Amino acid sequence: MKKSVVYVLAFLMTIALLAGCSNSSSKKGSSGSKDEITLYTIQSTQPGFKEWLKEAEEKSGLKINWIAAPTDSDTRQQKISTILSSGDSSVDVLEINDEMAASFKNTGWLEPLQDTVLTSDILSQFPQGYMKDMLTSNKGDIIGVPGYSGYLALWVDQKKLDEAGMTSIETKEDFINFMKAATKDGQYGYGGSWEKTYVFNEIATFVNLFGGDYFDWTNPKSKEAVKFMYDMVNTWKVTPIDQMADKYEQMNQKFIDGKYAMVFMWGTGRDYKNAGRYGKDQIHMINMPKFEKRSIFTDSWSYVLNASSKNKEAAIKFLKYVASEDGELNSWKNFERYPARADVASNPTVDSDIKDIYTEIQKTNEIHGRPMLPQTMEFITEMGTLFHHYIQDKITLDQFCEKAQAAVEKYQ
């Protein structure tokens, strides 16, 4: 008898361990309760998740069951794609990144939100370029609520700016002058993350600054932007060609070590803070310079509603909450996710050393989502490979533009 009890206990412990990646105290959510949903989330490993969840449940009036998304990006995208494409109704709301948004927004797998959640008064507070680029389908349906704003911003080493006798970088001419002045003694004015699957971020940034169009390589301004990057390496020699092997980790370390004077980087400077290199007198974020215009990318993870959900009423209630001031402040407080809504970002409780520069960027820049096509990684990789060939003089500028346009048409 005792052995039977032991076996039963062992069996129950095994079941509990297998269920450890989810919170499922009740399964009403999958059977249609109007006050319960299941959330597929990337946030469950964050230190503030329990506090976020408790407040989200209290403020939304819902019981929120959750399932932890895989940490590996390829596995995660495959899992979410399977859930949505198969009509699996066990998950109601999911968090997806920009790559998934580009892949899923025209499939019909996601419920449109413009009539229920993102009404005009709420929508107007989100970055309009990002909403159009990343979260609006070909039919005009809005399929996601951004969880935060995170800029691919310009960061400078203030000591190098001081040494160059400059106080700011406001224009294209300032940008060039600073690169040239800071390039000396084995150090460079600009550092990039130019590995073939990363460099599209910077190509597209320069295309936008020049007023071009990443999906139109017949546009002379798109062409001018890539020629500018070629000149940085080959004409002015203000950035090294060997950074074509570098992802953000390598680029960031070189920036911290003083090899670069400025870089484009995501986030709020955590790596610089950890290295003791962060501050107004050291490495800090500045506004984008105005070339043809000021333009910046934001990324986000967004909340989307599974079109196969049997709990849409409750899911909409949850999405209204995460799109609200309370919802955005909850994410700021527990995850340090900077509010995507401009009106919420101005709230006094959003107190951060980057608030002033984020506010300036919001007011003065066009804010866009990155240019992605449904076959996201294939497109990104091909564009990066073509760029490497151009920088290395394996193909001409005209050949790059011709091949880049062919890639756009191939992966649309």
N, C-alpha and C positions, 0 to 999 in steps of 0.2 A: 504493500500500500504506500509506504513511504517513497519507494522508487517511482511509483506512478505519479505521486505528487511532484517529485523532482523533475520527471520528464515533462510534466505539464508546465511547470514553472520555466524550465529551459526553453520549451517551445514558445511560451508567451514572451520571454525575454528576446528570443530571436525575432519574433514578429515586431516587437517594439523597436529593435535596432534597425530592422529593415524600413520601418516607418519613420525613422529619425530625421529624414530630410524634409518632412512636411509636418504641418500642424493641422490635424484633422480630428479635433475633439468631437466633432459632429459632422455628418455627411449630408445635412439638410441642403447644403448649397448645391449639390449635384442632383437633387431631386425637385428643385424648383421653389425653395423657400423665398419669400419676398424680402426677407431680411438677412440673407446670407449669400456670400459669394466665395469662390475660390480664386486666389490670385497667384499667378506664376511670376515669381519675383527674383531679381538679382541681389536684393538688399538683405537677405536673411542672415548673412555672415557679418554684416556691419554691427559695430558695438551698440549703436543706438536703435537697432531694429525693434526690440521689445517695447521700448518707450514710444517709438513711432507707431507701432501697431496698436498699442493700447489707446493712444490719443485718436488714431484714425477710426477705431471702432466706436469710441465715445462720441466723437464729433459727427460721424456719418450715420450712427445708429444701426450699424451692421455688424454681424459676426463675419470676420474675415478669416477663412481658412487659407493656408498658403502652401505652396510647393516651391522648393528651392530650385532655381534654374542651374544647369551645369556651369561650372566655372570656365571650362574650355570653350572658346568662342565658336569653333566649328561644330562641336557637339551640341552646344546650346542652339545654334541656328537650325541645325538639323532637327532637333527635338521640337522646337517651336513650329517649324515648317510642317512637320508631321502632324502635330496637334491640329493646326489650322486647316491643312489641306484634306485631312481625313474626316472632318466634320465632328471631331471629338468634342463633346459638350461638357466634359468633366472640369474644364478650366474656363472661367468666365472672362477675366481680365488678365492681360499679359503685359510685361515690360519688354519693349523691343528697342534696339538701337537703330541708328540711321541706315546701316547696311540692310537690315531687315525691313525697315520702312520702305526703302526703295524697291525691294524685291516683292513686298506683299501688298502695297497700297492699291494696285490695279487688279488684284486677283478676285475680289469679291469675298474674301475670307474675313474681312473686318467690317464691323458695323459702322456706318456713317454717324458722325456725332454733331454735325452742325445744327440740327434741329432740336437737339435735346441737351447737349452739354456745352458746346462751344458756340453759344448764341453770340450775336454781334457785339454786345457789350463786353462779354468776356474775351472773345476772340481779338478784339481791338487792342487788348493789353499785351498780347503775345507778339514776338518779333514776326512781322508780316512776311518778310522774305523767307525766313526759315519755314513758316507754316506752309507757304506756297510751294517751296522747293522740296520739302521732305515729307509733308503730311497731307498733301492734297492730291487726290487721284486725278486721272485724266478726265473723269466725269465731273470733277469739281467737289467731290465728297471729301470732308476732312475726317481723317481716320485715327487721330491720336491726340493725347494731351501731353505736351512736353513736361518732363519732370524737373527740368532746371535749364539754365543757360551756362554754357562753358565755352569761352571764347578761345579761338586760335589766335592769340594776341602777340604783339611785338614786345619782347623783353629786352632791356638794355643793361649793360654794365655801366653804372653811373661813373665809376672811376675813369673808364675809358672815354666816356663822353666829356668829362671834365678835362682830361688830357688833350682832347681834340679841340678844346676851347669852344665847345658848343653847349648851348643850354637846352635845346630841344631838337626834335626831328619832325618837322611839320610838312615837308614837301618831298617830292622825288629828288630834288637837288640836294636837300639836306641828307637824305638817305644815302645818296651816292658819295657825297663829301665825307660823311662819317665813316663809311666803309673804307674809303681810300686812306683817311687819316689814321684809322685804327689798325691798318694792315702794315705790320712791321715786326721784325725780330721773331719771325716764325709764328706770329699771331695774325688773325684775320678779322676783318671788319664784320663779316657775316658768317654764320654757321648754319647749315641745314641738315635736315633729316631726309636724305635723298636716296635711301634704299628704294628699290623699284616699286614696292607696294606701299610706300609712305610718301613719296615725293609729290604725288598728285595733290596733296594738301597745299603744298607751297606753289606748285604751278598754278593751281586754281586761284590761290590768294593773289598772286601777281596779275593773273588775267583779270580778276575783278578790279584790282586797283587801277589797272590801265583802262578799264571800261570795256573790256572784251567779253567774250562769251565762250565758256569752256566747251560747249557743244557745237560751236561754229568756228571752224579753223580756216574759213574763208574771210573771217573778220580781221582786218588789218591790226586791230588793237590786241587781239589774241596773239597774233604773230609777233607783235612788238614786245609783249610780255615775255615770251619764251626767248626772244633774242636778248632781252635784258638779262635773263638768267645765264645765258651763254656768255655774255660779256663779263658777268661777275666772275666767271671761272677763267675764261680764255683771254679776254682783252684787258680787264682791269686787275685780274688775279687777286681779288679781294675775298674769295672763298675757295677752299681747296677741292680739287676734283676727287680726292679719295673719300670724301663724305658720301659718295654714291653707295658705300657699303653700310652707312650709318642709319640706324633707327633712332627713336627718341632717347633711348637709354644712353647710347654712345654720344649723341650730340649734346645731351644735357650735361654729361660728365665733363666734356671738353669745355663747355660754357662755364661750368663751375670752376674748372681749373684755370680759367683765364685765357683760353686759346681763342675764343670768339668774343666779339664786342656786342653782338645782338643776334637774336634768334626768334623764330616764330614757334610758340609753344602753347600747349593746352594747359588748363588748370589755373590754380591760384598760388602756385609757387611753393608747394610743399617740399619738393626736392631741394630747392634753394634754401628754404628755412632749415631743413635737416642738416644741410652742409654748412650752416652758419654764413651763408652768402646772400641772404635776403635783406632788403631794406632800401630806403630812398637813396642812401649813399652807396649802395652796392647793386645787386640785381633787382630790378623791379619792372612792372608792366607799364607801358605808356600807350597813348592813343595811337591808332593807325595813322601814318602819314597820308596826306592827300596827294596822290598822283593825278590821275584824271578825277578820282573821287575817293572818299574814304569808304572802305568796305571791309567786312570781317565775317568769318564763319563762326557759327556756334554749332556745337553738337548737343545731343541730348539723348537720354533714354525716355521713351514715351509710353504712356499707358494706352492700351488699345482694347477694344471690346470684340471678343470672339463672336463672329456672326452666327455660330452654332450654339451659343450659350442659351440655356433654358431659364436663366435668371437675369434677363436683360434689364428688368425694372430695377432690381437691386444693384446691378452693375453700373447702370447709369447714375444711380444715387452715389455710388462710390466715386465715379469719374467726376461728378459735379463737385464732390468734396476735394479731390486732389487738384482740381482746377481752381478751387476757391482760395481766398486769402489764408484761411486756416490751414488748408492742405499744404500750400506752398511754404508757410512758416513752419509747419511741422517738419517738412523735409529739410529746411534750412537748419533748424534747431538740432535735429538728430543725425543728419547725414552731411551737413555743410554743403547742400546743393543750393547754389545761388538761384533765387527765384527767377523764373522765366517771364513772369508778368512784371511789366515796368512799374505798375502802381504798387505791387507788393514789395518789389525791391526797394522802393522809397520809404517803406515802413521803418520807423526808428529802431525796431527790434532787430532789423537786419544790420548789425553793427560789425563791420569788418574793415581791415586796412585796405582792401581792394575796392571798397564800395564807391569811393569817389571816381576811380578810373573806370569802373564798370558803368557807373551812371553817365560819365562823359561819353563812353563808347556807345551806349544805348541812344544817347541824344544826337550824336554826330555821324554815325555810320549807317550804311545799308547793312543789315544783318541777314545773312543767308545760310541756308543749309548747303552742305558740300554737294558737288555735282556727281550724282550716282545714277547708274542705270540698273535695270532689273538683274542683269548678270554682273553684279557689282565687282567681285574680285577679279573676274576675267578682264573686265574693262580697266580697272585700276592697274593691273599687272601689265597689260599691253601698253598702256599710256606711259608707265614708268620705264618700260624697256625701250620704247621709242625715244623718250627723253634722254636716256643714257646714250643711245646711239648718236643722237644729235650733239650732245655735249662732248662726246669723244671724237667728233668729226667723221663718224661712220656714214652719216647721211647729212644732207643739207637742210637748211631751214625750210625750204619749199617742200622737200621730201617729207620732213617731219609733219608739216601741216596737212599734206595730202594723206599720209598714212593715219594721222590722228583723226581726220574727218571720216576715213573709212572705218576706223574703230568705233566711232560714235554711231555710225549707221549700222554697223554689225551687231552691236549689243543693245540697241534701242528696243 
